[in-house]
């Protein structure tokens, strides 16, 4: 199926089941990556949407997946009630802990920004070994 169609289906189902609008921005064509990278990215989006539905009281979630020269970048932002980021290490915060562990296992980094009343933003970068290869030039001669 590929990551892009899987994310499109995930976010459409999320909107249908929760009533929360979910805006997804992804590359126009399928992205070359390992199955492991695709699973990590899919699961992070899935867990972030689950957290938003359970805890945020948000009306909207924006999910952006893009390919940068050195990394796959993911941002999931909601317009909900937010939370104290210091509480991420407390018991019963399995979603964010799991997301961080998935990111670290993939060699990536994760940042969470949130304040009470201001929503939440999860940023993830997963390195691309060797970086993205530019398309080969096509000789039009």
N, CA, C and O atoms as a GROMACS GRO file, in nm:
protein
  564
    1UNK      N    1   0.082  -0.120   0.000
    1UNK     CA    2   0.000   0.000   0.000
    1UNK      C    3   0.086   0.126   0.000
    1UNK      O    4   0.053   0.222  -0.069
    2UNK      N    5   0.195   0.128   0.075
    2UNK     CA    6   0.282   0.244   0.081
    2UNK      C    7   0.245   0.337   0.196
    2UNK      O    8   0.131   0.338   0.242
    3UNK      N    9   0.343   0.414   0.241
    3UNK     CA   10   0.323   0.502   0.355
    3UNK      C   11   0.221   0.612   0.327
    3UNK      O   12   0.133   0.637   0.410
    4UNK      N   13   0.231   0.678   0.212
    4UNK     CA   14   0.144   0.792   0.184
    4UNK      C   15  -0.004   0.749   0.184
    4UNK      O   16  -0.085   0.810   0.253
    5UNK      N   17  -0.041   0.646   0.108
    5UNK     CA   18  -0.182   0.603   0.114
    5UNK      C   19  -0.223   0.556   0.253
    5UNK      O   20  -0.338   0.575   0.294
    6UNK      N   21  -0.131   0.494   0.326
    6UNK     CA   22  -0.164   0.448   0.461
    6UNK      C   23  -0.193   0.568   0.553
    6UNK      O   24  -0.287   0.563   0.633
    7UNK      N   25  -0.113   0.674   0.542
    7UNK     CA   26  -0.138   0.794   0.622
    7UNK      C   27  -0.268   0.862   0.582
    7UNK      O   28  -0.342   0.911   0.667
    8UNK      N   29  -0.297   0.864   0.452
    8UNK     CA   30  -0.422   0.924   0.405
    8UNK      C   31  -0.542   0.847   0.461
    8UNK      O   32  -0.641   0.908   0.503
    9UNK      N   33  -0.534   0.717   0.459
    9UNK     CA   34  -0.643   0.635   0.511
    9UNK      C   35  -0.656   0.651   0.663
    9UNK      O   36  -0.767   0.662   0.716
   10UNK      N   37  -0.542   0.653   0.733
   10UNK     CA   38  -0.543   0.671   0.878
   10UNK      C   39  -0.610   0.802   0.918
   10UNK      O   40  -0.695   0.803   1.007
   11UNK      N   41  -0.573   0.910   0.852
   11UNK     CA   42  -0.629   1.040   0.891
   11UNK      C   43  -0.776   1.052   0.851
   11UNK      O   44  -0.854   1.116   0.923
   12UNK      N   45  -0.815   0.993   0.739
   12UNK     CA   46  -0.956   0.994   0.699
   12UNK      C   47  -1.040   0.916   0.802
   12UNK      O   48  -1.147   0.962   0.842
   13UNK      N   49  -0.991   0.800   0.843
   13UNK     CA   50  -1.061   0.721   0.944
   13UNK      C   51  -1.068   0.795   1.078
   13UNK      O   52  -1.169   0.790   1.147
   14UNK      N   53  -0.959   0.863   1.113
   14UNK     CA   54  -0.955   0.940   1.237
   14UNK      C   55  -1.064   1.046   1.237
   14UNK      O   56  -1.138   1.060   1.335
   15UNK      N   57  -1.076   1.120   1.128
   15UNK     CA   58  -1.178   1.224   1.118
   15UNK      C   59  -1.317   1.164   1.127
   15UNK      O   60  -1.404   1.216   1.196
   16UNK      N   61  -1.338   1.055   1.056
   16UNK     CA   62  -1.469   0.991   1.055
   16UNK      C   63  -1.507   0.941   1.195
   16UNK      O   64  -1.621   0.957   1.237
   17UNK      N   65  -1.413   0.882   1.267
   17UNK     CA   66  -1.444   0.824   1.398
   17UNK      C   67  -1.449   0.925   1.511
   17UNK      O   68  -1.524   0.905   1.607
   18UNK      N   69  -1.372   1.033   1.502
   18UNK     CA   70  -1.365   1.128   1.614
   18UNK      C   71  -1.442   1.257   1.588
   18UNK      O   72  -1.479   1.327   1.683
   19UNK      N   73  -1.465   1.289   1.462
   19UNK     CA   74  -1.526   1.418   1.429
   19UNK      C   75  -1.426   1.532   1.430
   19UNK      O   76  -1.462   1.646   1.398
   20UNK      N   77  -1.300   1.504   1.466
   20UNK     CA   78  -1.196   1.607   1.463
   20UNK      C   79  -1.142   1.619   1.321
   20UNK      O   80  -1.111   1.518   1.257
   21UNK      N   81  -1.130   1.740   1.273
   21UNK     CA   82  -1.073   1.761   1.140
   21UNK      C   83  -0.923   1.732   1.146
   21UNK      O   84  -0.854   1.776   1.238
   22UNK      N   85  -0.874   1.657   1.048
   22UNK     CA   86  -0.732   1.625   1.042
   22UNK      C   87  -0.680   1.663   0.904
   22UNK      O   88  -0.720   1.604   0.803
   23UNK      N   89  -0.592   1.761   0.901
   23UNK     CA   90  -0.530   1.805   0.776
   23UNK      C   91  -0.397   1.733   0.761
   23UNK      O   92  -0.312   1.738   0.851
   24UNK      N   93  -0.379   1.666   0.649
   24UNK     CA   94  -0.256   1.591   0.623
   24UNK      C   95  -0.184   1.652   0.504
   24UNK      O   96  -0.244   1.674   0.398
   25UNK      N   97  -0.056   1.680   0.522
   25UNK     CA   98   0.029   1.726   0.414
   25UNK      C   99   0.140   1.623   0.396
   25UNK      O  100   0.213   1.592   0.489
   26UNK      N  101   0.149   1.570   0.274
   26UNK     CA  102   0.249   1.467   0.242
   26UNK      C  103   0.306   1.496   0.104
   26UNK      O  104   0.248   1.572   0.027
   27UNK      N  105   0.420   1.434   0.072
   27UNK     CA  106   0.473   1.447  -0.064
   27UNK      C  107   0.372   1.394  -0.166
   27UNK      O  108   0.291   1.307  -0.135
   28UNK      N  109   0.379   1.447  -0.287
   28UNK     CA  110   0.286   1.408  -0.393
   28UNK      C  111   0.305   1.265  -0.440
   28UNK      O  112   0.210   1.202  -0.487
   29UNK      N  113   0.425   1.213  -0.427
   29UNK     CA  114   0.450   1.076  -0.472
   29UNK      C  115   0.509   0.995  -0.356
   29UNK      O  116   0.556   1.049  -0.256
   30UNK      N  117   0.504   0.865  -0.373
   30UNK     CA  118   0.555   0.776  -0.269
   30UNK      C  119   0.703   0.803  -0.246
   30UNK      O  120   0.776   0.837  -0.338
   31UNK      N  121   0.746   0.787  -0.123
   31UNK     CA  122   0.882   0.817  -0.081
   31UNK      C  123   0.957   0.686  -0.062
   31UNK      O  124   0.904   0.591  -0.005
   32UNK      N  125   1.080   0.682  -0.109
   32UNK     CA  126   1.163   0.562  -0.088
   32UNK      C  127   1.217   0.562   0.054
   32UNK      O  128   1.281   0.657   0.098
   33UNK      N  129   1.188   0.452   0.124
   33UNK     CA  130   1.236   0.434   0.260
   33UNK      C  131   1.228   0.287   0.294
   33UNK      O  132   1.167   0.208   0.221
   34UNK      N  133   1.291   0.250   0.403
   34UNK     CA  134   1.283   0.111   0.447
   34UNK      C  135   1.146   0.085   0.507
   34UNK      O  136   1.075   0.178   0.547
   35UNK      N  137   1.110  -0.043   0.514
   35UNK     CA  138   0.984  -0.079   0.580
   35UNK      C  139   0.986  -0.035   0.725
   35UNK      O  140   0.884   0.010   0.778
   36UNK      N  141   1.100  -0.049   0.790
   36UNK     CA  142   1.111  -0.008   0.930
   36UNK      C  143   1.083   0.141   0.947
   36UNK      O  144   1.011   0.180   1.039
   37UNK      N  145   1.140   0.224   0.860
   37UNK     CA  146   1.115   0.367   0.868
   37UNK      C  147   0.968   0.398   0.845
   37UNK      O  148   0.910   0.482   0.915
   38UNK      N  149   0.907   0.333   0.748
   38UNK     CA  150   0.766   0.356   0.719
   38UNK      C  151   0.678   0.319   0.839
   38UNK      O  152   0.585   0.391   0.873
   39UNK      N  153   0.708   0.207   0.902
   39UNK     CA  154   0.630   0.163   1.019
   39UNK      C  155   0.647   0.262   1.133
   39UNK      O  156   0.549   0.298   1.199
   40UNK      N  157   0.769   0.307   1.157
   40UNK     CA  158   0.794   0.403   1.265
   40UNK      C  159   0.714   0.530   1.241
   40UNK      O  160   0.648   0.580   1.332
   41UNK      N  161   0.720   0.584   1.121
   41UNK     CA  162   0.649   0.708   1.090
   41UNK      C  163   0.498   0.687   1.103
   41UNK      O  164   0.429   0.770   1.163
   42UNK      N  165   0.446   0.578   1.048
   42UNK     CA  166   0.303   0.550   1.059
   42UNK      C  167   0.260   0.540   1.205
   42UNK      O  168   0.160   0.599   1.244
   43UNK      N  169   0.334   0.464   1.285
   43UNK     CA  170   0.298   0.444   1.426
   43UNK      C  171   0.305   0.574   1.507
   43UNK      O  172   0.225   0.595   1.598
   44UNK      N  173   0.400   0.660   1.474
   44UNK     CA  174   0.410   0.788   1.545
   44UNK      C  175   0.288   0.874   1.513
   44UNK      O  176   0.230   0.935   1.603
   45UNK      N  177   0.249   0.880   1.386
   45UNK     CA  178   0.129   0.956   1.350
   45UNK      C  179   0.007   0.894   1.419
   45UNK      O  180  -0.076   0.965   1.476
   46UNK      N  181  -0.003   0.763   1.414
   46UNK     CA  182  -0.117   0.693   1.476
   46UNK      C  183  -0.125   0.724   1.626
   46UNK      O  184  -0.232   0.756   1.677
   47UNK      N  185  -0.014   0.714   1.696
   47UNK     CA  186  -0.014   0.740   1.840
   47UNK      C  187  -0.043   0.886   1.870
   47UNK      O  188  -0.112   0.917   1.967
   48UNK      N  189   0.009   0.976   1.789
   48UNK     CA  190  -0.017   1.119   1.810
   48UNK      C  191  -0.166   1.150   1.790
   48UNK      O  192  -0.223   1.229   1.866
   49UNK      N  193  -0.227   1.090   1.691
   49UNK     CA  194  -0.371   1.110   1.669
   49UNK      C  195  -0.452   1.051   1.785
   49UNK      O  196  -0.549   1.111   1.830
   50UNK      N  197  -0.411   0.935   1.833
   50UNK     CA  198  -0.479   0.873   1.947
   50UNK      C  199  -0.469   0.963   2.070
   50UNK      O  200  -0.568   0.983   2.140
   51UNK      N  201  -0.350   1.018   2.095
   51UNK     CA  202  -0.333   1.110   2.208
   51UNK      C  203  -0.422   1.233   2.193
   51UNK      O  204  -0.484   1.277   2.290
   52UNK      N  205  -0.428   1.288   2.073
   52UNK     CA  206  -0.512   1.405   2.050
   52UNK      C  207  -0.659   1.373   2.076
   52UNK      O  208  -0.730   1.452   2.139
   53UNK      N  209  -0.704   1.257   2.029
   53UNK     CA  210  -0.844   1.219   2.048
   53UNK      C  211  -0.876   1.195   2.196
   53UNK      O  212  -0.984   1.231   2.242
   54UNK      N  213  -0.784   1.136   2.268
   54UNK     CA  214  -0.810   1.102   2.408
   54UNK      C  215  -0.794   1.217   2.505
   54UNK      O  216  -0.868   1.226   2.604
   55UNK      N  217  -0.699   1.306   2.478
   55UNK     CA  218  -0.660   1.402   2.580
   55UNK      C  219  -0.671   1.549   2.544
   55UNK      O  220  -0.676   1.632   2.634
   56UNK      N  221  -0.676   1.584   2.417
   56UNK     CA  222  -0.655   1.724   2.380
   56UNK      C  223  -0.780   1.811   2.378
   56UNK      O  224  -0.770   1.933   2.392
   57UNK      N  225  -0.897   1.750   2.360
   57UNK     CA  226  -1.020   1.828   2.337
   57UNK      C  227  -1.003   1.922   2.217
   57UNK      O  228  -1.064   2.028   2.212
   58UNK      N  229  -0.922   1.882   2.122
   58UNK     CA  230  -0.896   1.964   2.003
   58UNK      C  231  -1.011   1.954   1.904
   58UNK      O  232  -1.089   1.859   1.905
   59UNK      N  233  -1.019   2.053   1.819
   59UNK     CA  234  -1.112   2.051   1.707
   59UNK      C  235  -1.040   2.014   1.577
   59UNK      O  236  -1.102   1.970   1.480
   60UNK      N  237  -0.906   2.033   1.578
   60UNK     CA  238  -0.829   2.011   1.455
   60UNK      C  239  -0.690   1.959   1.489
   60UNK      O  240  -0.629   1.996   1.589
   61UNK      N  241  -0.642   1.871   1.400
   61UNK     CA  242  -0.505   1.821   1.408
   61UNK      C  243  -0.443   1.840   1.269
   61UNK      O  244  -0.505   1.807   1.168
   62UNK      N  245  -0.323   1.893   1.266
   62UNK     CA  246  -0.248   1.907   1.142
   62UNK      C  247  -0.129   1.813   1.147
   62UNK      O  248  -0.050   1.817   1.242
   63UNK      N  249  -0.116   1.729   1.045
   63UNK     CA  250  -0.004   1.635   1.036
   63UNK      C  251   0.072   1.663   0.906
   63UNK      O  252   0.014   1.666   0.798
   64UNK      N  253   0.201   1.683   0.919
   64UNK     CA  254   0.286   1.713   0.804
   64UNK      C  255   0.400   1.613   0.802
   64UNK      O  256   0.472   1.595   0.900
   65UNK      N  257   0.415   1.546   0.687
   65UNK     CA  258   0.529   1.456   0.665
   65UNK      C  259   0.602   1.507   0.542
   65UNK      O  260   0.542   1.526   0.436
   66UNK      N  261   0.732   1.530   0.556
   66UNK     CA  262   0.811   1.576   0.442
   66UNK      C  263   0.948   1.511   0.443
   66UNK      O  264   0.996   1.462   0.545
   67UNK      N  265   1.008   1.512   0.326
   67UNK     CA  266   1.142   1.458   0.308
   67UNK      C  267   1.239   1.575   0.296
   67UNK      O  268   1.224   1.660   0.208
   68UNK      N  269   1.334   1.578   0.383
   68UNK     CA  270   1.441   1.677   0.377
   68UNK      C  271   1.565   1.606   0.324
   68UNK      O  272   1.566   1.483   0.320
   69UNK      N  273   1.668   1.678   0.285
   69UNK     CA  274   1.786   1.611   0.230
   69UNK      C  275   1.848   1.508   0.323
   69UNK      O  276   1.901   1.408   0.276
   70UNK      N  277   1.844   1.531   0.453
   70UNK     CA  278   1.911   1.443   0.548
   70UNK      C  279   1.817   1.360   0.634
   70UNK      O  280   1.862   1.269   0.704
   71UNK      N  281   1.686   1.391   0.632
   71UNK     CA  282   1.596   1.324   0.726
   71UNK      C  283   1.451   1.328   0.677
   71UNK      O  284   1.413   1.410   0.594
   72UNK      N  285   1.373   1.235   0.732
   72UNK     CA  286   1.228   1.241   0.719
   72UNK      C  287   1.180   1.325   0.837
   72UNK      O  288   1.220   1.301   0.951
   73UNK      N  289   1.095   1.422   0.810
   73UNK     CA  290   1.046   1.510   0.915
   73UNK      C  291   0.895   1.494   0.930
   73UNK      O  292   0.822   1.480   0.832
   74UNK      N  293   0.852   1.495   1.053
   74UNK     CA  294   0.712   1.474   1.085
   74UNK      C  295   0.673   1.575   1.191
   74UNK      O  296   0.744   1.594   1.289
   75UNK      N  297   0.558   1.641   1.172
   75UNK     CA  298   0.505   1.733   1.272
   75UNK      C  299   0.356   1.705   1.286
   75UNK      O  300   0.283   1.700   1.187
   76UNK      N  301   0.312   1.686   1.410
   76UNK     CA  302   0.171   1.668   1.438
   76UNK      C  303   0.134   1.773   1.542
   76UNK      O  304   0.189   1.776   1.651
   77UNK      N  305   0.038   1.857   1.505
   77UNK     CA  306   0.000   1.969   1.592
   77UNK      C  307  -0.150   1.968   1.611
   77UNK      O  308  -0.226   1.948   1.516
   78UNK      N  309  -0.194   1.989   1.736
   78UNK     CA  310  -0.337   2.002   1.760
   78UNK      C  311  -0.366   2.139   1.822
   78UNK      O  312  -0.276   2.206   1.872
   79UNK      N  313  -0.492   2.178   1.818
   79UNK     CA  314  -0.532   2.307   1.874
   79UNK      C  315  -0.609   2.287   2.005
   79UNK      O  316  -0.702   2.362   2.036
   80UNK      N  317  -0.570   2.185   2.080
   80UNK     CA  318  -0.641   2.149   2.202
   80UNK      C  319  -0.594   2.222   2.326
   80UNK      O  320  -0.538   2.332   2.319
   81UNK      N  321  -0.620   2.159   2.440
   81UNK     CA  322  -0.597   2.222   2.570
   81UNK      C  323  -0.450   2.223   2.611
   81UNK      O  324  -0.414   2.295   2.704
   82UNK      N  325  -0.367   2.146   2.545
   82UNK     CA  326  -0.225   2.142   2.580
   82UNK      C  327  -0.201   2.069   2.711
   82UNK      O  328  -0.294   2.021   2.774
   83UNK      N  329  -0.074   2.062   2.750
   83UNK     CA  330  -0.037   1.994   2.873
   83UNK      C  331   0.100   2.042   2.915
   83UNK      O  332   0.171   2.108   2.840
   84UNK      N  333   0.137   2.007   3.037
   84UNK     CA  334   0.268   2.041   3.090
   84UNK      C  335   0.368   1.935   3.040
   84UNK      O  336   0.358   1.818   3.078
   85UNK      N  337   0.462   1.975   2.958
   85UNK     CA  338   0.558   1.881   2.898
   85UNK      C  339   0.638   1.810   3.007
   85UNK      O  340   0.683   1.697   2.986
   86UNK      N  341   0.658   1.872   3.122
   86UNK     CA  342   0.733   1.809   3.232
   86UNK      C  343   0.663   1.683   3.282
   86UNK      O  344   0.728   1.596   3.340
   87UNK      N  345   0.533   1.672   3.259
   87UNK     CA  346   0.458   1.554   3.304
   87UNK      C  347   0.475   1.435   3.211
   87UNK      O  348   0.419   1.329   3.238
   88UNK      N  349   0.549   1.449   3.102
   88UNK     CA  350   0.569   1.339   3.008
   88UNK      C  351   0.638   1.220   3.073
   88UNK      O  352   0.626   1.108   3.024
   89UNK      N  353   0.710   1.242   3.179
   89UNK     CA  354   0.785   1.134   3.243
   89UNK      C  355   0.706   1.066   3.354
   89UNK      O  356   0.754   0.972   3.418
   90UNK      N  357   0.584   1.113   3.378
   90UNK     CA  358   0.503   1.055   3.485
   90UNK      C  359   0.435   0.927   3.437
   90UNK      O  360   0.423   0.904   3.317
   91UNK      N  361   0.391   0.843   3.532
   91UNK     CA  362   0.319   0.720   3.495
   91UNK      C  363   0.197   0.752   3.409
   91UNK      O  364   0.142   0.862   3.415
   92UNK      N  365   0.156   0.656   3.331
   92UNK     CA  366   0.038   0.666   3.243
   92UNK      C  367   0.057   0.761   3.126
   92UNK      O  368  -0.041   0.808   3.069
   93UNK      N  369   0.181   0.790   3.089
   93UNK     CA  370   0.207   0.870   2.970
   93UNK      C  371   0.272   0.782   2.865
   93UNK      O  372   0.370   0.820   2.802
   94UNK      N  373   0.218   0.664   2.847
   94UNK     CA  374   0.278   0.564   2.761
   94UNK      C  375   0.286   0.607   2.615
   94UNK      O  376   0.381   0.572   2.545
   95UNK      N  377   0.186   0.682   2.567
   95UNK     CA  378   0.184   0.721   2.427
   95UNK      C  379   0.307   0.799   2.386
   95UNK      O  380   0.374   0.764   2.288
   96UNK      N  381   0.337   0.905   2.459
   96UNK     CA  382   0.453   0.988   2.426
   96UNK      C  383   0.583   0.914   2.453
   96UNK      O  384   0.680   0.930   2.379
   97UNK      N  385   0.587   0.834   2.558
   97UNK     CA  386   0.708   0.755   2.586
   97UNK      C  387   0.732   0.656   2.472
   97UNK      O  388   0.845   0.641   2.426
   98UNK      N  389   0.626   0.589   2.427
   98UNK     CA  390   0.639   0.496   2.316
   98UNK      C  391   0.683   0.564   2.188
   98UNK      O  392   0.765   0.511   2.113
   99UNK      N  393   0.629   0.683   2.164
   99UNK     CA  394   0.668   0.759   2.046
   99UNK      C  395   0.817   0.795   2.053
   99UNK      O  396   0.888   0.783   1.953
  100UNK      N  397   0.862   0.838   2.169
  100UNK     CA  398   1.004   0.872   2.186
  100UNK      C  399   1.092   0.748   2.165
  100UNK      O  400   1.196   0.756   2.100
  101UNK      N  401   1.051   0.636   2.220
  101UNK     CA  402   1.130   0.512   2.205
  101UNK      C  403   1.137   0.469   2.059
  101UNK      O  404   1.244   0.428   2.013
  102UNK      N  405   1.027   0.476   1.986
  102UNK     CA  406   1.028   0.442   1.843
  102UNK      C  407   1.124   0.533   1.767
  102UNK      O  408   1.201   0.487   1.683
  103UNK      N  409   1.117   0.661   1.798
  103UNK     CA  410   1.203   0.760   1.731
  103UNK      C  411   1.350   0.730   1.759
  103UNK      O  412   1.432   0.731   1.668
  104UNK      N  413   1.382   0.706   1.884
  104UNK     CA  414   1.522   0.678   1.921
  104UNK      C  415   1.572   0.550   1.857
  104UNK      O  416   1.687   0.545   1.812
  105UNK      N  417   1.489   0.446   1.853
  105UNK     CA  418   1.530   0.320   1.789
  105UNK      C  419   1.560   0.339   1.641
  105UNK      O  420   1.643   0.268   1.584
  106UNK      N  421   1.493   0.436   1.579
  106UNK     CA  422   1.517   0.464   1.437
  106UNK      C  423   1.633   0.562   1.418
  106UNK      O  424   1.661   0.605   1.306
  107UNK      N  425   1.702   0.597   1.528
  107UNK     CA  426   1.815   0.689   1.520
  107UNK      C  427   1.774   0.834   1.511
  107UNK      O  428   1.855   0.920   1.478
  108UNK      N  429   1.647   0.862   1.541
  108UNK     CA  430   1.595   0.997   1.526
  108UNK      C  431   1.589   1.076   1.655
  108UNK      O  432   1.640   1.034   1.759
  109UNK      N  433   1.526   1.190   1.644
  109UNK     CA  434   1.508   1.277   1.760
  109UNK      C  435   1.364   1.327   1.761
  109UNK      O  436   1.301   1.343   1.656
  110UNK      N  437   1.314   1.352   1.881
  110UNK     CA  438   1.176   1.397   1.898
  110UNK      C  439   1.174   1.516   1.992
  110UNK      O  440   1.249   1.522   2.089
  111UNK      N  441   1.086   1.609   1.962
  111UNK     CA  442   1.069   1.728   2.044
  111UNK      C  443   0.919   1.746   2.064
  111UNK      O  444   0.841   1.734   1.969
  112UNK      N  445   0.878   1.775   2.185
  112UNK     CA  446   0.737   1.801   2.215
  112UNK      C  447   0.727   1.941   2.273
  112UNK      O  448   0.799   1.976   2.366
  113UNK      N  449   0.638   2.021   2.216
  113UNK     CA  450   0.615   2.157   2.263
  113UNK      C  451   0.467   2.168   2.297
  113UNK      O  452   0.381   2.137   2.214
  114UNK      N  453   0.437   2.212   2.418
  114UNK     CA  454   0.298   2.230   2.458
  114UNK      C  455   0.291   2.321   2.579
  114UNK      O  456   0.381   2.324   2.663
  115UNK      N  457   0.182   2.394   2.585
  115UNK     CA  458   0.150   2.476   2.702
  115UNK      C  459   0.001   2.465   2.724
  115UNK      O  460  -0.076   2.452   2.629
  116UNK      N  461  -0.038   2.471   2.848
  116UNK     CA  462  -0.181   2.466   2.880
  116UNK      C  463  -0.256   2.572   2.801
  116UNK      O  464  -0.217   2.690   2.801
  117UNK      N  465  -0.362   2.530   2.734
  117UNK     CA  466  -0.445   2.622   2.656
  117UNK      C  467  -0.392   2.654   2.518
  117UNK      O  468  -0.453   2.733   2.445
  118UNK      N  469  -0.279   2.596   2.479
  118UNK     CA  470  -0.216   2.630   2.351
  118UNK      C  471  -0.191   2.511   2.261
  118UNK      O  472  -0.116   2.523   2.164
  119UNK      N  473  -0.250   2.397   2.289
  119UNK     CA  474  -0.233   2.281   2.203
  119UNK      C  475  -0.099   2.213   2.224
  119UNK      O  476  -0.026   2.244   2.319
  120UNK      N  477  -0.069   2.122   2.134
  120UNK     CA  478   0.056   2.044   2.144
  120UNK      C  479   0.115   2.026   2.005
  120UNK      O  480   0.043   2.020   1.905
  121UNK      N  481   0.246   2.017   2.000
  121UNK     CA  482   0.319   1.993   1.877
  121UNK      C  483   0.424   1.886   1.902
  121UNK      O  484   0.506   1.898   1.993
  122UNK      N  485   0.420   1.781   1.821
  122UNK     CA  486   0.520   1.675   1.826
  122UNK      C  487   0.601   1.684   1.697
  122UNK      O  488   0.546   1.677   1.588
  123UNK      N  489   0.733   1.700   1.711
  123UNK     CA  490   0.824   1.705   1.596
  123UNK      C  491   0.918   1.586   1.603
  123UNK      O  492   0.977   1.557   1.707
  124UNK      N  493   0.930   1.518   1.489
  124UNK     CA  494   1.018   1.402   1.481
  124UNK      C  495   1.104   1.416   1.355
  124UNK      O  496   1.055   1.455   1.249
  125UNK      N  497   1.231   1.383   1.370
  125UNK     CA  498   1.322   1.375   1.255
  125UNK      C  499   1.390   1.240   1.259
  125UNK      O  500   1.450   1.202   1.360
  126UNK      N  501   1.381   1.167   1.149
  126UNK     CA  502   1.445   1.036   1.137
  126UNK      C  503   1.548   1.046   1.025
  126UNK      O  504   1.512   1.073   0.911
  127UNK      N  505   1.675   1.025   1.057
  127UNK     CA  506   1.779   1.043   0.957
  127UNK      C  507   1.767   0.944   0.841
  127UNK      O  508   1.722   0.831   0.858
  128UNK      N  509   1.808   0.991   0.725
  128UNK     CA  510   1.814   0.907   0.606
  128UNK      C  511   1.960   0.871   0.585
  128UNK      O  512   2.040   0.957   0.550
  129UNK      N  513   1.997   0.744   0.606
  129UNK     CA  514   2.137   0.707   0.587
  129UNK      C  515   2.184   0.744   0.446
  129UNK      O  516   2.125   0.700   0.348
  130UNK      N  517   2.289   0.822   0.437
  130UNK     CA  518   2.341   0.863   0.308
  130UNK      C  519   2.265   0.978   0.246
  130UNK      O  520   2.303   1.027   0.140
  131UNK      N  521   2.159   1.023   0.310
  131UNK     CA  522   2.079   1.135   0.259
  131UNK      C  523   1.999   1.096   0.136
  131UNK      O  524   2.018   0.987   0.080
  132UNK      N  525   1.912   1.183   0.095
  132UNK     CA  526   1.831   1.161  -0.025
  132UNK      C  527   1.918   1.179  -0.148
  132UNK      O  528   1.997   1.273  -0.156
  133UNK      N  529   1.902   1.091  -0.241
  133UNK     CA  530   1.976   1.102  -0.365
  133UNK      C  531   1.898   1.190  -0.462
  133UNK      O  532   1.780   1.166  -0.485
  134UNK      N  533   1.963   1.291  -0.519
  134UNK     CA  534   1.892   1.374  -0.617
  134UNK      C  535   1.860   1.292  -0.741
  134UNK      O  536   1.933   1.199  -0.775
  135UNK      N  537   1.750   1.327  -0.810
  135UNK     CA  538   1.718   1.252  -0.932
  135UNK      C  539   1.828   1.270  -1.034
  135UNK      O  540   1.891   1.375  -1.043
  136UNK      N  541   1.850   1.164  -1.112
  136UNK     CA  542   1.954   1.172  -1.214
  136UNK      C  543   1.908   1.266  -1.324
  136UNK      O  544   1.790   1.270  -1.360
  137UNK      N  545   2.003   1.342  -1.377
  137UNK     CA  546   1.970   1.430  -1.488
  137UNK      C  547   1.934   1.348  -1.610
  137UNK      O  548   1.998   1.247  -1.640
  138UNK      N  549   1.832   1.393  -1.679
  138UNK     CA  550   1.789   1.324  -1.802
  138UNK      C  551   1.847   1.404  -1.918
  138UNK      O  552   1.823   1.523  -1.932
  139UNK      N  553   1.922   1.336  -2.000
  139UNK     CA  554   1.981   1.400  -2.117
  139UNK      C  555   1.874   1.412  -2.224
  139UNK      O  556   1.822   1.311  -2.271
  140UNK      N  557   1.843   1.533  -2.264
  140UNK     CA  558   1.737   1.553  -2.364
  140UNK      C  559   1.791   1.563  -2.505
  140UNK      O  560   1.721   1.609  -2.595
  141UNK      N  561   1.914   1.519  -2.526
  141UNK     CA  562   1.973   1.529  -2.660
  141UNK      C  563   1.915   1.430  -2.755
  141UNK      O  564   1.955   1.425  -2.872
   0.00000   0.00000   0.00000
